[in-house]
Amino acid sequence: QSNFIIKKYKLDLNSRIMTDEKNDLKLTEREIEIILFLNNSKEPQSVDTLQKEVWGYSENLDTHTVETHVYRLRKKINEKFHDENFLISLKNGYKI
């Protein structure tokens, strides 16, 4: 399946576009992987888990890759859709 509904958005994996009623947002492949992984998780996911599951890095790697990607993704979504609550940071990780 190449189309997913996540919250109030449609995510098209083939075109890598997330849409709402009025706007389209082009996403990178990694951004889509982050969104799908978090959407399929019932619990918040830690940076270590995201590094391992989305990037394939071993745990305890000292890098800000996850934080940087999440920050940029959150910024893109907020600028296009004015949605500050799509991707949430909690004490124990990230959640959609």
C-alpha positions as semicolon CSV with decimal commas, in nm:
position;residue;x (nm);y (nm);z (nm)
1;Q;0,000;0,000;0,000
2;S;0,142;0,335;-0,098
3;N;-0,109;0,569;0,071
4;F;-0,147;0,612;0,445
5;I;-0,369;0,830;0,659
6;I;-0,177;0,966;0,955
7;K;-0,373;1,195;1,182
8;K;-0,540;1,441;0,943
9;Y;-0,288;1,393;0,662
10;K;-0,254;1,167;0,362
11;L;0,095;1,031;0,303
12;D;0,173;0,913;-0,049
13;L;0,484;0,696;-0,045
14;N;0,526;0,692;-0,423
15;S;0,540;1,070;-0,462
16;R;0,674;1,126;-0,106
17;I;0,411;1,393;-0,047
18;M;0,210;1,460;0,267
19;T;-0,113;1,649;0,209
20;D;-0,400;1,800;0,400
21;E;-0,709;1,969;0,258
22;K;-0,513;2,258;0,103
23;N;-0,137;2,198;0,112
24;D;0,122;1,953;-0,017
25;L;0,456;1,894;0,153
26;K;0,741;1,713;-0,021
27;L;0,928;1,482;0,217
28;T;1,257;1,298;0,200
29;E;1,269;0,921;0,215
30;R;1,417;0,938;0,566
31;E;1,142;1,173;0,686
32;I;0,883;0,926;0,563
33;E;1,063;0,643;0,741
34;I;1,057;0,843;1,066
35;I;0,686;0,922;1,030
36;L;0,591;0,562;0,949
37;F;0,801;0,416;1,229
38;L;0,659;0,655;1,489
39;N;0,306;0,613;1,358
40;N;0,333;0,234;1,394
41;S;0,459;0,266;1,753
42;K;0,211;0,285;2,035
43;E;0,474;0,414;2,281
44;P;0,715;0,708;2,239
45;Q;1,042;0,602;2,077
46;S;1,382;0,702;2,212
47;V;1,664;0,850;2,007
48;D;1,857;0,522;2,046
49;T;1,563;0,321;1,913
50;L;1,521;0,554;1,615
51;Q;1,895;0,533;1,541
52;K;1,877;0,156;1,544
53;E;1,545;0,101;1,365
54;V;1,537;0,387;1,110
55;W;1,908;0,446;1,045
56;G;2,045;0,102;1,127
57;Y;2,305;0,249;1,366
58;S;2,409;0,065;1,678
59;E;2,281;0,203;2,006
60;N;2,481;0,451;2,213
61;L;2,627;0,618;1,907
62;D;2,704;0,979;1,993
63;T;2,532;1,166;1,713
64;H;2,263;1,427;1,678
65;T;2,133;1,282;1,351
66;V;1,794;1,187;1,494
67;E;1,743;1,518;1,674
68;T;1,843;1,713;1,363
69;H;1,608;1,518;1,135
70;V;1,319;1,544;1,382
71;Y;1,380;1,917;1,424
72;R;1,380;1,978;1,048
73;L;1,076;1,756;0,992
74;R;0,884;1,931;1,270
75;K;0,980;2,270;1,125
76;K;0,867;2,174;0,772
77;I;0,532;2,043;0,898
78;N;0,474;2,348;1,115
79;E;0,558;2,591;0,834
80;K;0,335;2,415;0,578
81;F;0,044;2,296;0,795
82;H;0,078;2,514;1,109
83;D;0,068;2,195;1,316
84;E;0,296;2,203;1,619
85;N;0,147;1,882;1,762
86;F;0,211;1,635;1,480
87;L;0,544;1,510;1,609
88;I;0,567;1,537;1,987
89;S;0,877;1,526;2,209
90;L;0,828;1,357;2,543
91;K;1,074;1,272;2,822
92;N;1,104;0,917;2,697
93;G;1,112;0,986;2,322
94;Y;0,920;1,101;2,016
95;K;0,561;1,025;1,927
96;I;0,308;1,103;1,654
